């Protein structure tokens, strides 16, 4: 399981006083108002940053970090990810999972026989779609709905599914 989750990416500086424009990668950008700190992932190191101010502009979040008070202090962090640890991640409801925890899980059929691996999760308007790489090399796009996803056991490392008729053409 993942220990850290990406909540945003620094896209640009904002003004001259150390603010940065964040593209949120979380379902709820308002969560930045409740966050006290984030981890800045530069690719080489992770640095803890205390959030001093939060504003919103169109689809972006504008953050001000304590101790970074000029454009020169933040310019080098463009394209860096902002992370939170599992403890500060959003609380999930029943039958909700972090995408990072699902990707890579073994996929089993209704009988429990391994048939592939969950490669990615596509977020669509109606429901998520699981991209599954089958053992025979084919790809299955499975809607993440109750009729198809029978069981998810992140701790045990598998998802048990039912493939609706027509979703998988026989070779």
Secondary structure by P-SEA (a helix, b strand, c coil): cccccccccccccccccbbbbbbcccccccccccccbbbbbcccbbbbbbbccccccccbbbbbbccccccccccccccbbbbbcccccccccccccccccccccccccccccccccccbbbbcccbbbbbccccccccccccccccccccccccccbbbbbbcccccccc
